[in-house]
Each structure stands twice: as C-alpha cells, then as structure tokens.
Amino acid sequence: MRGRFLAFLMLAAGSITSTSICAQSLVPAFNPGSAHVNIARLTQQANDGNGDAQFRLGLAYELGLGVEKSIGYAIAWYQKAADRGVPGAENNLAHLYETGPEGVRDLPQAVKWYTRAALYGSTEAQYNIGRLYLQGRGVPQDKAEGIRWIRKAVDAGCPSAMAGLGWMYAKGFGVPKDERQALRLTRKAAKKGDPAATVNLGGFYALGIGLPQNAQEARKWFEKSAKAGVADGEFDLAVLYEYGQGGERNPKEAVRLFRLAAEQGMTKSAAVLGQIFETADGVEADYPEAVKWYRLAARDGHVDSANRLAAILFSGKGVARDVPEAVRLWSWAADKGNAFAQFNLAQLYAGGTGVPRDLGKARQLFALAGKKVDVSSELNALSLQEDVTEAFETQPQTMQ
C-alpha cells in the first residue's frame, strides 16, 4: 500500500493556484462529442471570411474533430477569427498561448487576448484573466482584480468560474473560508457539467468539506468525471478502487484508471504506476513497466520516481544494469533534497562504485540525508574508513 499517495486525493482539478485550469470557449452543437463536422464546408466558409466559421475551424483543429489535430492550424484560424472580434476565438487563442508547447507559449500574448475577450463579454475569458491575476502569471499578482473578474464570470453563469470560486472558498484563498459557499458553487457548476467541479464535488464528499464524508457519493462524482475523460477524476477514482473506499476494492480497475490519467500526462499517476509494477501491488511485478512509468514521472520532475528508477537501474533487477544513469538520477534527486538519493549516492562515493572514491563527499551526503533518515551507523563506518586511510597515507615509506 502506498499510503502517502492518499495525500493526492485533493481538489487538484479546481486548484487555480497550482493547476492551470483553463476555460475554453465552445459553440452550440459543436463540441468534443460531436458526431460529424463538415470540414470542407467549414473551410470554404472560413476562407470566405466568416469569423464564426474561422472560430469553429480553429476549434476543430485544436480538438481533432474531423481533422488531424494541429496547434499550428488552430492558432492560425483562431487568429483570423480573433482579428474579426470573435470573443470565443480570442479566448481560445489566449488559451493556446498560455498552455501550448514550447515555441507557442507566450504569456503576454495570452494576457492580451484574454483581456480583449473578457472586455467583449466572454465569460470564459473573464475567468481566465482572473486566474492569471490571482496567480501573478503574465501580470503583477493582484488578488482583488482576479476575484473581480472571476465574480463577474460567475454572475454571468460561467461554470468554470463557479468551480474556481468554489475552490477559493474551500481553501480560503483570496476570500474568507466558507465551506457552505464552496459546496453551493461547486454543486451548481457540477450540475452544469463542468469537469473541474465534478472532481471537486467528489473531493468534497471524500474529505468532508461542507458536508459529512461519504465515500460512496465521492465515487459517484469521480466516476462521472472519469467517464468524461478528466485525468483528475480518473486518478481519484483509482485511489478509491485501490483502497476499497465507497465500494468494492478493484486493483485491476485502479491500474487501468491510473494508466488513463498517466497517459494524459499526469505525473503523479505515472509515479504511482511505477510503484505498483515495482512492488507487485495488485499486479505481477514488471520491472520494465515500472521503469517506463518512473522514467516518465522523473522527466516531469518527480524526484521520488527518479530515486526509485535509479535503484532499479543500479541493481539491474529485471532490466539492463546502467550504473552511469543511476548515478545521474541519484545526483539530480540528491540535489533536489531527496534523502534516499543522498544516502544512496553517499554509499557510492564511500565505496567508489560508479564514481571516484571520495570520503569527504560521502560524509557530506550522509550528513544531508541524516536530516531525515538515521545514518549514524554509516557515519561510524565512514569514520573507520577515514582513520584507516589517514593511517595508510601517513605511515613511513619503506624501500622494497
């Protein structure tokens, strides 16, 4: 069991301070569930200068509706529609500038287009520019201004804004903590189908925020969000299945859901999968699979995964041994403050395994690790090694 992962069962999807949850603009009868999109007709209308068609075509390219996904084409068509003053296109263009890949991301441009769309009445943009003011991203942090925009969006009926403000009341961020208000807003947004709100409402039931704890009700809302493909909902539902909370325990279903969330880029879910396959928790041990998920999590900066991946590579258990890579990973994790990586790396320096023998470096790393784990026996052993080394280095040389 990985009890420490229960800490992840939180309102992750609604956290507007740590997780960037953007509200996208869709259009009636044109959403990710659309059965068919007439791309040829839409393209013709867009080329004829129809701003609404340009917006819809940008959305099609962003979501892969009827065409292959293309951020480049999505930006190009959103830009044309935005230049014609279509608020939804302005908001979605800003969304791509905020969240897009390297080379696309441009926070000043995101602020520019969110602000323009917000001023022209896009409730999604009002919520989004409010988030940026709260976070101080792309603009100087100004919680009052952020809350002003978010309240404006809430008053206009924006579900994402309701979910965001509900989270703020739950945490007391920028507003007085008020669990009753948090629950009211979150329920309202969840009934409107907002993805973040469905996860948050499940979290409220799981954690007892504004109402008694109810794992069965939590599972219901997490199931709803998971069916909609929300990574946070998949992860939290997986936790309930793994521990048998709110219903039967189902480790296989937990693994499936963790995998779905990880495939959407959720780092903590990849980290959990690594431990599941390493420790054979509900599945057969599979070290290559553990390495795969640990590597993904480590690339996203998950320090514990880097430490555990290094241990597998160093031992060569179930995979090819790779001491240089293990040293690199332990060095990185040690620099990030991971006590176990510091301990493991210290042992390498003490023995000269994979690195030049360096007792001073070993002592330094053991001292760092000792802030969190007991290293007294290792330090005693190191002192003996230092005494022996010193005695050897200072004894008189004899002629052979």
FENZIUR-V724389 format. One line per field, one symbol per residue. ss: DSSP state (H for helix, E for strand, L for the rest). phi: phi as a letter, one per 20 degrees, with the letter a starting at -180 (. if undefined). Layout:
BEGIN
ss=???
phi=???
END
This chain:
BEGIN
ss=LLHHHHHHLLLHHHLLLLLLLLLLLLELLELLLLLLLLHHHHHHHHHLLLHHHHHHHHHHHHHLLLLLLLHHHHHHHHHHHHHLLLHHHHHHHHHHHHHLLLLLLLHHHHHHHHHHHHHLLLHHHHHHHHHHHHHLLLLLLLHHHHHHHHHHHHHLLLHHHHHHHHHHHHHLLLLLLLHHHHHHHHHHHHHLLLHHHHHHHHHHHHHLLLLLLLHHHHHHHHHHHHHLLLHHHHHHHHHHHHHLLLLLLLHHHHHHHHHHHHHLLLHHHHHHHHHHHHHLLLLLLLHHHHHHHHHHHHHLLLHHHHHHHHHHHHHLLLLLLLHHHHHHHHHHHHHLLLHHHHHHHHHHHHHLLLLLLLHHHHHHHHHHHLLLLLLHHHHHHHHHHHHHHHHHHHLLLLLL
phi=.dgffffffbegfdfeedcedeeeedcgmbbgeffbceffffffffffnfffffffffffffemenbfgbfffffffffffffenegfffffffgfffdffgndgbfgfffgfffffffenfffffffffgfffemdnbffbfffffgfffffffenfffffffffffffemenbffbfffgfffffffffenfffffffffffffdmenafgbfffffgfffffffenegffffffgffffemenrfebgffffffgfffffenffffffffgfgffelenbfgbfgfffgfffffffenefffffffgfffffmfmbffbfgfffffffffffenffffffffgffffemdmbffbfffffffffffffccfcgfffffffffffffffffdffedfe
END
